[in-house]
Structure formats: C-alpha cells, structure tokens
C-alpha cells in the first residue's frame, strides 16, 4: 500500500522527465497557431500560482487572491460563448458558466446563483477564468509580432510535447520582461504560461495544465440550470472597473506617455493604451468613488502620496489616482507600465500632483 501510494505521488514528476520530441515548428508559425486558436474547443485541469501580494481593498474584488495565491481550475470550453470554469478551493467551489446571452456565477457552498447579461463591460477586474493557460497565453500574445518572439525548448506538459515560445516586449514603458508560453502544437492552445517582471525572483504568474484534452466537451457539461431552492440573484453591486466604464467622456487623448489609444476601445469611456503585455488603462472615476479609492490606496503599504495624487506599485502592476482636473474629474491610471509612465500620463490629463 505504501509503495503504491509513493508511486502514485511520484508519477507526475516522472512523466515530466520523460524524453520529449523536439518540435521543428518555428517561432512565427507557433505564434500564428496560438493567435488563431481562440475558438478551438478543449477541457482540462489547471493550477495557477500568483507571486504578488496585493493590499486588500473593497474595490479590488478578488484580485488579491488571484495574484497572490494558488488557484485550481477545471475548464470545459466549447466556444467563446459556451464554456464553464470551476474554481476549486479548500473553502468550497465556485463555477462560472457562459452562454450566448448570460453569464452565471454559481457558489455551491452558498447555494447562490448570480446572473448577469452579456456582453460584459469593456473594463472589468480579472477573475479566476482569466488565469487559464489558453486565456492568459492568448491574451498576452494576441498583439505580438513575429520579430518579438523566439523559440524555447519543448517541455512535457499534461502528457504532450509542447514547444515553447518567448515574448520579450520591445516597449520601454513595459514592466514585464518576458512571457514564456508552451503550446500544444496540434491545436495551438497554450498549456503553460509564465510571466516574468524586472527584479522578480520567480514568475509573477505561472499557470499550467496538469490534465488536458482537445476533444469538444459535451453540451450538457457547460449548461447551467439553477437547482431547486437556490437563491437566484441579478447582478448587483459594482467594482471600481465597472463604475468607471459607465461614465461618458470623450476627452481622452490619442496618446498617453507615448502609447497609442487602442482602437478596439477608443470609442468607449475607458481608454486602453499600448498593446499586448504593455498596457495603460485610463479610467474616469465617479467623484465619490474617486475619493473612496484615494482613501483606500493611501492606507495601503508602500503607497506614495504626492499632493492630490496617490500611487502604488505591486510587482509589475502600477496604479495611480490623479488629482482632480479642471472639471473635478479624477482618473485611475493602471497597468503593466512603469510608475514614471503613469506620472507622465497624469500630467497629460491635467490631474498631476499639486
């Protein structure tokens, strides 16, 4: 019995050390396969490990847990509008279901189902499903170009020989130094993603499939019907991100700190500047929410207060709430860009420290 248990525990590490067949696919071709895999079905079990400790504030939702803890995820993906992701923790299970018309959040322990309409706001806080290797890998490589990537040696992951790809951002404003992605060569689906930043001794985020299948999941698996007796609620409450997305403003400039406004969201109330792993988000804040966020950030360890602005650096993530501009508007500036980049953006928006 003891021998059998020892063999069971050792099996994953033994499999990982088996010889691999080195792939001859080039970096550009592998990148193209990843970028074209957005509708490719899959299922699997993944583990995501965060290496950043965030201050706990009401406005950040579950972000501190996502980036500073270990998250276990089970996913079934049929299409971009038909999928399910279960988050498994010691305290219970939380499931997310996406249908063409709705997004369901199901808390098994609380017997509560929260439904919200789709599409979602253009700006929202990250959630557990964003840490899946396909979601994170494709997101970070979505705007990469062939001259920014190189090949990494093949690794054995979830029973597959996965060639690797390294992205080194070429924008000087970026705080991310490299993104390493290992890919299922047949489907182009990322199986493992490591995100590294300057000065970090380990990846700030590392997410890996431990079990993976390229078969299309059964439709019943991703269908959600609230069980009898469940507490069904409509989406209520808002976080900082969704608050900001509701403000109508057209005053954002075409560039901030040398980063161009991303055309995908250029007509919305939130400005997203840069591309790929180098992004700066400029979000106008409701006056009351702006004052509340300033108070929360002032109390966070490491906060830097300069006049009417407050800034915070957490690993590669930087955030700054500007002082009020001539219209009394504050902006939340955040992203994987340097603190100086945000300070320059604050000057351009007229809400610099005074």
Secondary structure, DSSP 8 states (H G I E B T S, - for coil): -HHHHHHHHHHHHHHHTS--------HHHHHHHHHT-TT--EEEEEEEEE-------GGGTTHHHHHHSEEEEEEEEEETTEEEEEEEETTEEEEEEE-SSEEEEEETTTTEEEEEESS--SS----GGGGSHHHHHHHHHTT--GGGEEEEEEEEETTEEEEEEEE----TTB-EEEEEEEEETTT--EEEEEEEETT-SS-SEEEEEEEEE-S---GGGG-----TT-EEEE-----HHHHHHT-------SEETTEEB-TTSTTSSEEEEEETTEEEEEEEE-HHHHHHHHHHHHTSTT-EEETTEEEEEETTEEEEE----TTS-EEEEEESB-HHHHHHHHHHTT----
